[in-house]
């Protein structure tokens, strides 16, 4: 199949061929030794000039102004941008001026990678600049970056269309420097959380992604098949049941940053592949876990921003401890004026309809309550808030409340109108757990495609005995959205799932 090239792409391929003809390798095999980065030079010069009298730096050409025998170039490396001053007689000290007159002026393009050596100075305009004494082409770019004008005074097009940005993240990272900062902060977030948990001597572990039974959450799985074993397997929807097996095995605290997969709809808060951190600690309960979540997320905010306050859209969110706490029934009563405690399924159906909350016949009590909360309460919770004590029907893996009939010891943390974590006093009674699983099977018969399956091996593990345990699942992508002031989950995933690209024929 022939490749359809744009006019600019044809010109660049012609330049590639010209480079080869004159003996310049467009993709040379040699390494290039880098001694400085743009950010270091900009931050330290001229206060500390000695290290910058002879520097080597490499990056991508982002703009250039050619003025006869001298030119200014803007170079982008992984740390940022810096200006270069390229003078013909400096990079071509002999009679042969091909490197400047032909290669630099005519055959190099915006987007090409070059390596240069030189010394740092400040121009009359006050710009920190590298005076180039040698220049080498490191990689030829065959596609133009999204710019209005490619030569001389380059102006970058607003590469802001979400579909383009998510499909071509590599271009997004080049032309939108704020995007690179988002992903640096995401890594800082994970490192902050990991250091917090390691300091408490919890063990980081790995559990299976391919599972013979999917469990640990209410969600539809992705299905695959293993040829050698001749079995159907599922991409995990959660790692909870495996981590609790490790608590049974004798560890006091285990955690995992896990890639989970749920065969569900896609929107700005949902991607079928996402990251969770799940933590299980023996001999603790959900009250203890609430305190740990407050402490950990407060630390993350400070590590990323130097303060507990984070701007998210129009809201200034403060993660300083303590956070507000309401029970599920309290918050529904607060926002609707209706006390749903003790209501039957039919009464809840009537209440939902009167409140104009959409429900369907597959929903039992737990899902109806969750729907009322999600429609009428969650959008109004901006500051970090714990919602506690959920109906038992909503939480088949949580321990029954020690003093409130019909409820379980569970909490969710809501922030900026969305759940960021979910936690329980974990159910460790194998007889009760079997009954809960069986109730989930009945929901499946009613048409609930997200009901849990019965896991006999997990029940067997519980029968060997699991100590009282607190468990937590915290959505890394959701938390990253908040900590980076991002409006969509796709903005904090390097390569979010997309519909198949329509290609012109």
C-alpha positions in Angstrom: 0.0 0.0 0.0 1.5 3.4 -1.0 1.9 6.1 1.6 0.1 9.3 0.9 2.4 12.2 1.9 1.6 15.8 2.4 3.7 18.4 0.6 5.7 19.2 3.7 6.4 15.5 4.3 7.7 15.2 0.7 10.0 18.1 1.2 11.4 16.5 4.4 12.0 13.2 2.7 13.8 15.1 -0.1 16.0 16.7 2.6 16.6 13.3 4.1 17.9 12.0 0.8 20.0 15.1 0.2 21.7 14.6 3.6 22.5 11.1 2.7 24.0 12.2 -0.6 26.4 14.6 1.0 27.5 12.0 3.6 25.4 13.2 6.6 23.7 10.3 8.4 20.2 11.3 9.4 20.1 8.6 12.1 23.7 8.2 13.2 24.6 5.2 15.4 26.9 7.1 17.8 26.0 8.2 21.2 26.1 11.9 22.1 27.4 12.8 25.5 25.2 15.4 27.4 26.8 17.5 30.2 23.9 19.9 30.9 20.2 20.4 30.6 18.3 23.5 29.7 16.7 23.9 33.2 20.1 23.7 34.9 21.6 26.3 32.7 18.6 28.7 33.1 18.5 28.3 36.9 22.3 28.5 37.6 23.7 30.8 35.1 25.3 33.5 35.5 25.5 33.0 39.3 27.6 29.8 38.8 29.2 30.3 35.3 32.2 28.0 35.6 30.4 24.7 34.7 28.9 26.3 31.6 32.1 27.4 29.8 32.0 24.1 27.8 28.6 22.4 27.7 27.0 19.7 25.5 23.3 19.6 25.2 20.9 17.8 22.9 17.3 18.2 21.9 14.7 19.1 19.3 14.7 22.2 17.1 11.6 24.2 18.0 12.2 27.4 16.1 15.0 29.3 14.4 15.7 32.8 13.0 18.3 32.6 10.2 20.1 35.9 9.7 22.8 35.3 7.0 25.9 33.9 8.6 24.4 33.7 12.1 21.2 32.2 13.5 19.2 31.8 16.7 17.6 28.5 17.5 15.3 27.4 20.2 16.1 24.0 21.5 13.8 21.7 23.5 15.3 19.0 25.7 13.5 16.9 28.4 13.7 19.7 30.9 12.6 22.7 28.8 13.8 25.2 26.2 16.9 27.2 25.7 18.2 29.5 23.0 21.2 28.7 20.8 23.4 31.1 18.9 24.8 29.4 15.8 27.5 31.2 13.8 28.7 29.9 10.5 32.4 30.4 11.0 32.3 28.8 14.5 30.7 25.5 13.4 32.6 25.6 10.0 36.1 26.9 10.9 37.7 25.9 7.6 36.8 26.8 4.0 34.0 24.2 3.7 30.8 25.9 4.9 28.5 23.0 3.9 27.4 22.2 7.4 26.0 25.7 7.8 25.0 26.9 4.3 23.5 23.6 3.2 22.8 21.3 6.2 21.8 23.9 8.8 20.1 26.5 6.6 18.4 24.2 4.0 18.1 20.6 5.2 17.4 20.9 8.9 13.7 21.3 10.0 11.6 22.1 13.0 11.4 18.9 15.0 14.9 17.6 14.1 17.1 16.4 17.0 20.6 18.0 17.2 23.4 17.8 19.6 25.6 20.9 20.2 28.6 22.0 22.3 29.5 25.5 23.2 29.6 28.1 26.0 26.8 30.0 27.8 26.5 33.7 27.7 23.7 36.4 27.9 22.6 38.3 24.8 22.1 42.0 24.7 18.4 41.3 25.1 19.1 39.5 28.4 18.5 36.0 27.1 20.6 33.1 28.5 22.0 31.5 25.3 24.5 28.8 24.3 27.1 30.0 21.8 27.4 26.9 19.6 30.9 25.8 18.6 29.9 22.4 17.1 26.7 20.9 15.9 25.6 17.4 14.9 22.4 16.0 13.5 21.1 13.2 15.7 17.7 12.4 14.2 15.7 13.7 11.2 12.0 14.4 11.7 9.9 13.3 8.7 6.6 14.8 9.9 6.1 18.5 10.7 4.9 19.5 14.1 1.5 21.2 14.3 2.7 24.7 13.6 1.3 27.6 11.6 4.7 28.6 10.1 7.5 26.1 9.9 10.5 28.2 9.1 12.0 31.2 10.9 9.6 32.7 13.4 7.8 29.5 14.3 4.3 29.8 15.9 2.8 26.7 17.3 -0.8 25.8 16.4 -3.1 25.2 19.4 -2.8 21.4 19.5 -5.8 21.3 21.9 -8.3 19.0 20.2 -8.7 16.2 22.8 -9.0 13.4 20.3 -5.8 14.5 18.5 -4.0 15.0 21.8 -4.9 11.6 23.2 -4.2 9.7 20.0 -0.9 11.5 19.4 0.3 11.9 22.9 3.9 12.1 21.7 3.0 15.3 19.8 1.0 16.6 22.7 4.1 16.2 25.0 6.3 18.1 22.5 4.1 21.1 21.9 2.3 21.4 25.2 4.9 21.6 28.0 2.1 21.7 30.7 1.2 18.1 29.8 4.7 16.9 30.7 4.3 18.5 34.1 1.0 16.7 34.7 2.7 13.3 34.2 5.7 14.3 36.3 3.3 15.2 39.1 1.5 11.9 38.7 4.8 10.1 39.2 5.5 12.3 42.2 2.1 11.3 43.6 2.8 7.6 43.3 6.3 8.0 44.8 4.8 10.0 47.7 2.2 7.3 48.4 4.8 4.5 48.1 7.3 6.1 50.5 4.4 6.7 53.0 3.4 3.1 52.9 7.0 1.8 52.9 7.8 3.9 56.0 5.1 2.0 57.8 6.8 -1.3 56.8 3.9 -2.5 54.6 5.0 -5.0 51.9 4.5 -4.1 48.2 3.4 -7.2 46.3 2.2 -8.3 42.9 -0.9 -10.4 42.3 -2.3 -12.0 39.1 -3.8 -9.8 36.3 -5.2 -12.9 34.5 -7.7 -14.6 36.9 -9.8 -17.7 36.6 -12.6 -15.8 38.5 -13.0 -12.1 38.6 -13.8 -10.6 42.0 -13.2 -7.9 44.6 -15.6 -5.4 43.0 -18.9 -5.0 41.2 -18.0 -4.7 37.5 -18.1 -6.4 34.2 -14.8 -8.1 33.2 -12.9 -8.5 30.0 -12.7 -12.1 28.9 -9.8 -13.9 27.3 -8.7 -17.5 26.7 -5.6 -19.5 27.6 -4.8 -22.1 24.9 -2.4 -24.3 26.8 -4.6 -24.6 29.9 -7.8 -24.7 27.8 -9.5 -22.3 30.2 -11.3 -18.9 30.1 -9.6 -16.2 32.0 -10.5 -12.7 33.0 -8.6 -9.5 33.3 -8.8 -8.5 36.9 -11.4 -6.0 38.0 -9.7 -5.7 41.4 -7.0 -7.4 43.4 -8.7 -7.4 46.7 -9.3 -11.1 47.1 -5.7 -12.0 46.3 -4.3 -9.4 48.8 -6.6 -10.8 51.5 -5.3 -14.3 50.8 -1.9 -12.8 51.7 -3.2 -11.5 55.0 -4.5 -15.0 55.7 -1.0 -16.2 54.9 0.5 -14.2 57.7 1.5 -10.7 56.4 0.4 -7.8 58.6 0.3 -5.2 55.8 0.4 -5.6 52.0 -0.3 -3.2 49.2 -0.2 -3.1 45.4 -0.3 -0.5 42.6 -2.5 -2.5 40.3 -3.7 -2.1 36.7 -7.4 -3.1 36.7 -9.7 -3.5 33.8 -13.5 -3.0 33.7 -15.6 -3.6 30.7 -17.7 -0.4 31.2 -18.6 2.9 29.6 -16.0 5.5 28.9 -16.3 9.2 29.9 -14.1 11.8 31.5 -14.1 9.8 34.8 -13.8 6.3 33.4 -11.3 4.4 31.3 -11.5 0.6 30.9 -7.9 0.3 32.1 -7.0 2.2 35.2 -4.7 2.2 38.3 -5.6 1.5 41.9 -3.6 1.2 45.0 -5.0 -1.4 47.3 -3.9 -1.8 50.9 -4.8 -4.3 53.6 -3.6 -4.1 57.2 -4.3 -6.8 59.8 -5.8 -6.0 63.2 -7.2 -2.6 62.1 -10.7 -1.4 61.2 -12.3 1.3 58.9 -12.0 4.0 61.6 -8.3 3.5 61.7 -8.1 3.4 57.9 -9.9 6.8 57.6 -7.2 8.4 59.7 -4.5 6.8 57.5 -6.2 8.1 54.3 -6.3 11.6 55.7 -2.6 11.5 56.7 -1.5 10.0 53.4 -3.4 12.3 51.1 -2.5 15.4 53.1 1.2 14.4 52.7 0.7 13.9 48.9 -0.7 17.4 48.6 2.2 18.9 50.5 4.8 16.8 48.5 3.3 18.0 45.2 2.3 21.6 46.0 4.0 22.6 49.2 0.6 23.2 50.8 -2.5 21.2 51.7 -4.6 23.5 49.4 -5.0 22.5 45.7 -6.8 24.6 43.1 -9.2 22.4 41.1 -11.1 24.3 38.5 -13.0 27.0 40.4 -12.6 25.2 43.7 -9.8 25.6 46.2 -9.7 22.2 47.9 -8.0 21.8 51.3 -6.7 18.4 52.3 -5.7 19.4 55.8 -6.9 17.0 58.4 -9.5 16.3 59.8 -12.0 15.8 57.0 -15.7 16.0 57.4 -17.6 12.7 58.1 -21.2 11.8 57.4 -23.0 8.5 57.3 -24.7 7.5 54.0 -28.1 8.0 55.5 -27.2 11.3 57.0 -25.9 12.8 53.8 -29.0 11.6 51.8 -31.3 13.1 54.5 -29.2 16.3 54.4 -29.5 16.8 50.6 -33.0 15.4 50.0 -34.9 15.8 53.3 -35.8 12.1 53.3 -34.8 9.6 55.9 -34.3 6.3 54.0 -33.3 4.2 57.1 -35.3 1.0 57.3 -37.1 1.5 54.0 -38.1 -1.5 52.0 -37.0 -2.0 48.4 -40.5 -1.0 47.1 -40.4 2.1 49.3 -37.0 3.0 47.9 -38.3 2.6 44.3 -41.1 5.0 45.1 -38.7 7.5 46.7 -36.3 7.4 43.8 -39.1 8.0 41.3 -40.4 11.0 43.4 -36.9 12.4 43.4 -36.6 11.9 39.6 -33.6 9.5 40.1 -33.3 7.0 37.2 -33.5 3.4 38.2 -34.3 0.1 36.5 -35.8 -3.3 37.5 -32.4 -5.0 38.0 -31.6 -2.7 40.9 -32.0 -4.0 44.4 -32.0 -1.9 47.6 -28.2 -1.3 47.6 -28.1 0.0 44.0 -31.1 2.2 44.5 -29.6 3.9 47.5 -26.3 4.2 45.7 -28.1 5.8 42.7 -29.9 8.3 45.0 -26.6 9.2 46.6 -24.7 9.4 43.2 -27.4 11.6 41.6 -28.3 14.0 44.4 -25.5 14.0 47.0 -22.1 13.2 45.4 -22.1 16.2 43.0 -22.4 18.6 46.0 -19.4 17.2 47.9 -16.4 19.4 46.9 -14.1 19.3 50.0 -12.7 16.0 51.0 -15.5 14.2 52.9 -15.9 10.7 54.3 -19.2 8.9 53.7 -19.6 6.0 56.1 -21.8 3.1 57.2 -23.3 1.8 54.0 -26.3 -0.6 53.7 -25.2 -4.3 53.7 -26.7 -4.8 50.2 -24.1 -2.4 48.7 -21.1 -4.0 50.2 -20.8 -7.8 50.0 -17.1 -7.8 51.1 -17.5 -5.5 54.2 -18.0 -6.6 57.8 -21.4 -5.9 59.3 -21.5 -2.8 61.5 -20.8 -3.5 65.1 -23.7 -1.5 66.4 -26.0 -0.6 63.5 -28.3 -3.3 62.1 -28.4 -3.6 58.3 -25.2 -1.6 57.8 -21.6 -2.4 57.2 -18.3 -0.7 58.3 -17.4 1.0 55.0 -16.4 4.4 53.9 -15.7 6.3 50.7 -13.8 9.5 50.4 -15.5 12.0 48.1 -13.6 15.0 46.7 -14.5 17.4 43.9 -17.8 15.5 43.5 -16.2 12.1 42.8 -15.1 9.0 44.8 -11.4 8.8 45.3 -11.2 5.8 47.6 -13.3 3.0 49.1 -12.5 1.1 52.3 -14.0 -1.5 54.7 -13.5 -3.3 57.9 -13.0 -6.5 55.9 -15.5 -9.3 56.2 -13.6 -12.3 57.7 -16.5 -14.5 58.6 -16.5 -17.3 55.9 -20.1 -18.3 56.6 -21.4 -14.7 56.2 -19.2 -14.2 53.2 -20.7 -17.3 51.5 -24.2 -16.0 52.1 -23.2 -12.6 50.7 -21.8 -14.2 47.5 -25.0 -16.3 47.2 -27.0 -13.1 47.4 -24.9 -11.6 44.6 -25.7 -14.7 42.5 -29.4 -14.0 42.9 -28.8 -10.4 41.8 -27.1 -11.8 38.7 -30.2 -13.8 37.9 -32.2 -10.6 38.1 -30.0 -9.2 35.3 -27.4 -7.3 37.3 -24.3 -7.6 35.0 -22.0 -6.2 37.7 -22.9 -8.7 40.5 -20.0 -10.7 42.1 -19.3 -14.3 41.4 -18.8 -16.9 44.1 -15.1 -17.7 44.7 -14.7 -21.0 46.4 -10.9 -20.7 46.8 -11.3 -17.4 48.6 -13.9 -18.9 50.9 -11.5 -21.7 51.6 -8.8 -19.2 52.5 -11.2 -17.4 54.9 -12.0 -20.8 56.5 -8.3 -21.1 57.5 -8.9 -17.8 59.4 -8.2 -14.2 58.5 -7.5 -11.7 61.3 -9.6 -8.5 61.7 -8.4 -6.4 58.7 -8.9 -3.0 57.3 -8.8 -2.7 53.5 -8.5 0.3 51.1 -8.7 0.9 47.4 -7.7 4.4 46.2 -8.0 5.4 42.6 -4.7 6.8 41.4 -6.1 8.3 38.2 -8.9 10.1 40.0 -6.5 11.4 42.7 -4.1 12.5 39.9 -6.9 14.4 38.2 -7.4 16.4 41.4 -3.8 16.9 42.2 -3.0 18.2 38.7 -6.2 20.2 38.1 -7.2 18.0 35.1 -10.7 17.9 33.9 -10.6 14.4 32.4 -9.1 11.0 33.3 -7.7 10.9 29.8 -5.5 13.9 30.7 -3.7 11.8 33.3 -3.2 8.7 31.2 -0.4 8.7 28.7 -2.4 6.5 26.3 -6.1 6.4 27.1 -8.4 3.9 25.3 -9.8 5.4 22.1 -12.3 4.4 19.4 -10.6 3.0 16.3 -9.1 5.8 14.3 -10.8 6.5 11.0 -8.2 6.6 8.3 -8.6 8.2 4.9 -8.1 5.8 2.0 
